[in-house]
Amino acid sequence: MSEVRLSVEPRTEFGKGAARRTRRAGKIPAVLYGHGSDPRHLSLPALEFARVVRENGRNAVLTLDVASETELALTKTIVVHPLKNYIEHVDLLVVKRGEKVTVDVPVVLTGDAAPGTLVNQDIDTIQVEVDALNIPEQVEVSIEGIQAGTHIFASQVTLPTGSTLLTDPEYLVVAVNEAPSEASMESDVDAEGAGVVEDQPETPAE
């Protein structure tokens, strides 16, 4: 995964009022921590950061230009407003070149299973340990031509060189089952309706 450079500013005001002022200025309050250093309070450019997450995902390595210094960081936490859907706060984790980090990587299915099958993806991400500057954007699992009754477990997912699986190897990632027939679906509908008694209109009191 490529590095993305962002120009950020130190933050000297704290509290809810200061955070609101930061957001009104088109920036996001953030905290950078890790490697035993004191937390650093920063302001991120809101539009640029949102674009980075949208185009590169949360595992993008950020090169932060701050106060004539540069820091490498990963996005640890993004807090989004529950109603207005804007980013309220970000936690960033300092990383070093050559360091191993633990990340959740999206699992993407490719291809089409055999006709007459139904594909269920049980997990959308797997956790791996990998070099901080070589985090994969995704891992692909091919289901091309797979027959009903096939199960793919985490241990069977092909990882990029240098990656170590941390998710339980026996965790089910994909299950390919036989698709239900139209007759069985109709039977299920009939069974669901069996025994249902419609409410009778009340008899007016005399």
N, C-alpha and C positions, 0 to 999 in steps of 0.2 A: 504494500500500500504506500502510495507516495506521501511525502510530507506536504503540509499546507501551512503557509506563512500568514500570520495575523499580527497586525500592529495593535497592541493593547496599552492601556494606561493604568498606572497605580491608582488605587482608590483610598482617599484619606477620610472620607465621611462614611459613617456607618448608621445602622438603624433603618427602620421602615421608611421614614421620610426621605433619607438619603438614597435609598434604593429606588423609590418612586422617581426622584429627580434624575437618577441615572437612566432609568428606563425611558423617561420623557425625552431625554437627550439622544435617544436612539441607541442606547448601549445596554449591556446586560451585566448586572453585578456577578462577580465570580470570585472564587477562592482557589489559589494554587497551593498545593501542599505535597509533602512526600520527601523521602530521603533524609528525614530528621531535621529538615529546615523549618523555620517558623512559617506559618501560613502567610501567603501574600494576597492581599485584597486587590482585585483588578476590575477593570471595565472592559468588556468585549464589544466589538462592533456588532450590533444585533443582526443586521441584514447579512453581513459576511459570514458570521458564525452559523446562522440558520442555513445559508447556502452550502456551507461545508458539510453540515450534518446531512442535508438533503442529498447531496451529490456523492459524498464519500462515506456516509455512515458515522456512527459514534466512535468507531475504532480508528478514525483518521488520526495520524500523528501530527500534532500542531507544533509549529515552530513559532514561539511567541516572541515578538520584539517588544521589550518593555524596558524603559529607562536605560537605553543604550546597552542592554544585555539581551541575550537570547536564551530561551529555555525550551526544552522539548517536553511536551505534555500530551496526555491522553484524557479524553472526556470521561470522567467517572460517573457523574450524576447530572441529569438535566431535569429541573423542576419546571413544569408547564402549568400555567394558570388553568384550573379545571373548567372554567366557563369561557374565557376569552381566548384561550389557546395560544397565548404568547409565552415566550420563555421568561420565567421569573428569576431564575438563578442557575448557575452552573458551578459544579465542583470539578477541578482539574487536578490530575495527578502527574507530578514530575517524573520523567523517565530519562534514562541515560542510554547512550549508544552501546549496543552489545548486551543490554539488560534483557532478561526474560520477564514477560508480563503475562498475566492471566486475563483472557478476554473471552467473550461470548461471540461466536462467529455464526452468521446466518447460514442455514442449510437450504439449498435450492435444488428442487427436483428437475431433472431434464429428461426429455423423451416421453413416450407414451407407453403405458402398460398394455398388455394383450387385450384384445377386444373382450367385452363381457366382464371386465373387472372393475373394482372400485378401490381407489387409492386413498388411504388415510395416512396423513403425516402427523405423527404424534408430537414431535418437537420441532420448533422452528430454528433453534440455535443449538450449537454444542460448545462446550467450554474447552479451551485449549491453552497450553502454555507455549509461547512463541517469542522470538526476538522482537523487541519493541518496534524495530524499523522494518519488519517483514510480516506484519499482520495481514492475513488474507482477507480480502473483501467479503468472500463467501466460500463455502465448500459445496461442490456439486455432487449429487447422488443420481446416477442414471437409473431410470426405471424402464428403459426402452425394452419392450417385448416381454416384460416380467409377467409370469403366470400367477393366477389366483393361488393363494396359500403361501406366498413368499413373504418373508419378514426380513427386514434389514435393520441390524443393530448398530449402535454407535461404534463398536469395534470394527465394523465392516466399511466405515466411511473412510475414503482415501483422503489423507491430510497432506498439505504441502510439506516438503522436506524441511526438517527442523522444528516441526510442530509436534507437541506431545498431547495426547488426549487426556483430559481431566474428567470429562463426563463419564459416568458409570458405563463401562464397555457393554454391559448387558441391557442398557436402556434401549427400548424400541424406538427407532426413528421413523420407519415407514412400514405399514402393513398393506399388502395387496390382497384383497378378498374378492370373492365372486360377487358380481353385481346382482342385486335382487331382481327376480323376474317380475314382469307386470302382474302375473297371476298372484305371486306371493304378496306383492304390495297391496293388491285389491283385497286379498284375504286378511291382511293386517288391518286394513280400514274397516272391513266388516266386523272383525273381532273387537275393534275399539268401540264400535257402535252397539255391540250386543249388550243387552241388559239395561240399556238406557230407557228410562220411562219419562215421557214428556209430561211436563206439568199440566194438570187439568185446570181449566178455568174455574174460579171459585163460584159456588152457587150463592146467589144473592140471598141474604137473610130475609126471612118473611116478617 
